[in-house]
Every structure is written in C-alpha cells, then in structure tokens.
C-alpha cells in the first residue's frame, strides 16, 4: 500500500509517505494507551475542552494552507476546501463549548428504595478512526472532537490519498498542546488494521467509508468484541411533491447533487418528482447542470473539480454505461476527460436496473417520475441505503407525514446543505449505524457507568 499525494487534476504524484512497519505500529498503540491512562487522571473536562478549542482555532489560523493540501490530494474546489476547514473548526469549537454539558452526571429517579442513582460518563480508552478521502478534515473533526473532550485517545488511519492532510491534523493536535499519544496519525496497511482492532488496548473503532470497508471492519469489530460506529454510503432521494418556485427548487437540487463534486455520502442522488412537475423539472434541472463544467479546482470560481482519482472517474463512467445498457436514458453528459467528469442526467431507470440500487459517487443524477405521494415514498425507499433524504413540499402536514415514512437517518425538509455541528449525522440499513455530531456524537464511545447509592 502506498500513501501518496496524487493530484487528480494533473495526474502527477507529488509526494509519497512510508507505510508504518509493525514496530512503529506497536509504538503508536503503546503511546495512545499510555496517554489515555495518564490523561484520564490528570485532566479535567474543562482542560480537555480548552485543548479541543485550540485545535479548532489552529484550523482557522491555517485554513489556506490546509485547504490547498486537500485540493492537491483529492481535487476539491478551493472555495469548498476553505469552507470544509471552517466547518471542521466549528465542530471543535462546538464540542469545546458543550463539553461540560454533555459529560455531566445524569440523575435517575428511583422507582423503589432509598438513596439515589446516577449515570456518570467516562472515557473508554484508545479508539481507532478510519477516515475517507472525500472530506479529509471534516470527517476527522466529527470523530476526534467529541472523543477528545471525553478523554479517549485516538489512532487515526486516514485514506491512502490523504497523507499530507493527515500529518497536518496531527501537527495541529500537538501544537494545540495535546499530550503525546492523545492523537496519533498512523500510515497503516489494511492488514495492520486487524492487528489494531484485535489489540486489547483498543476499545472501539469508527469508520466512514464504503459499504465494503464497513462490512470488513464490522466483522472484525464483532470478532474482537469492540464497539463500532459505521458511516457508509448513501443514495439519498430528493423528493419534490410541490413548490411555489420551481426554479429555486431546481437550484437547490443542483446544489445538493454537486456538493464536493458529487462525492458526498449524503448528497442528493435520486430525484423523485411528482408527475405534474416532472417534465419542467427535468428540463430546467438538466439545463442548470449543463451550465456547470468541471474546471481547475485551484480557481476561485470552480464549482466542480475532478473526481478524486482517475480510477474513480473510470468507475463512474462504467456505472453510467451499465445503467444505459440496462434501459436508462442518458439525457446529457456521461463524458470523461482524465479524472474530470461531465455533469450527467439519467432518466427511465427502472427498479430492475441495477443502477437504481447503486451509489453514484460523482456528478450523476437519476430522475424518477412519481404518480402520487405514496409512489414517491415507495421510490425513495427502494434502495438498500438509508443515510439522508430531502423533501420539498408546500404542505406542512404532508412534510411530516412523508418524513415519518422515509427510511433514512436524516430528513431535510425544504432545505439542502444544512448540516451543522449540532445536528446528529448517521444512517440506517446499509448506510451504517451509530451517530456522529451533536449530543449523540459525544455519546457513542463512553462508559455510561451506573452509580447507585443506598
């Protein structure tokens, strides 16, 4: 396995990094375990919150440098890269602000007997984080932020194409004043990951990544009886039932599809449109997508960069071809130049077409016609995934009624790109289990210890 920065816009490999050897891996685990045992005794919640706050401040101070790194690593347009760094900084700040609240004792009212009872939250120990390439800072922040305020220590295995950003995050943690071993970046191989999960000093693992990676890590976590959180893929529906402004709804749909060059787990990918709006939506949505061209991601006005790698673009091209071979209509796009991929629209994707059950990780949209509300819900739920969803309607009763029926971990009504540090993120079905962000993100890797006093 090679950890390397290969710029997808140019195809040039700009930097390589050595994979950790087994001795180095042992040193990393030992360092994290030692830090946990010392840190949990010597630090208060307030002290840890202060360190996490400083991590956020350093992200803000180094935002330009950090953003330029991920433009090189995975092709994110520079303005979106800057926004990601800002969001990561906000997440650290959020957990610093709410550390005492999230970790305070929780009294329990006794049904019988004298005395009292409470739940006291405390750290579990060393955790392994396995993070993806598509949001190199944000993904780490939503794992590291809550767990550092808790007092857990972290081994962080980043994606092979993000070694420079991985090193930059570790440097920030050290510069912020975290003790040696509290946050350790590991350039580990896939084979070494099993050793980490199996190690009795490691108490849990959190993975954000593909369904295949989630299945492998979930199997290992089960074998070694470790707590696991999995945030996997998604094929989120965008359901349009009614609107007072079709142009605005179309623009929101485009924004929800093209965020991060279409490489977002919770991007809108399947557009389910009421029959009376369908033709107008297809026409205007296709025209709007056609206005967006993949360009140099270092340009300030770039809305769409290359995909993360040449291989990713080739895989997406193959998916589109197979969708058409199985009966879908290619309304526009489908072309590729290196890692740059055209904005693409598919219609007439039947439920028998394998494409209807796949995740398209790039600027490809599928549009479905729904005969009525029930049909829209049926189409939306006709997927093995259940991460997020988007619902547009002018009827408040319908909004809540349909939201209740959508099989997903998140429903956004009449709004897109509305994620926040305070909002729990996660899915159901084959999109994984567990939650990150918000109060629930600080409640996954904790010992909720019962203390009963007579």
PyMOL commands that set and color helices and strands:
alter all, ss='L'
color gray80, all
select helices_A, chain A and resi 22-42+45-61+63-74+78-103+138-150+163-175+190-198+211-223+246-262+275-290+310-325+354-357+373-381+396-405+438-441
alter helices_A, ss='H'
color red, helices_A
select strands_A, chain A and resi 3-6+13-17+106-108+116-123+126-130+153-157+183-185+202-208+227-231+236-240+268-274+329-332+336-337+340-341+344-347+364-370+385-386+389-392+412-413+428-429+432-433+446-453
alter strands_A, ss='S'
color yellow, strands_A
deselect
rebuild
show_as cartoon
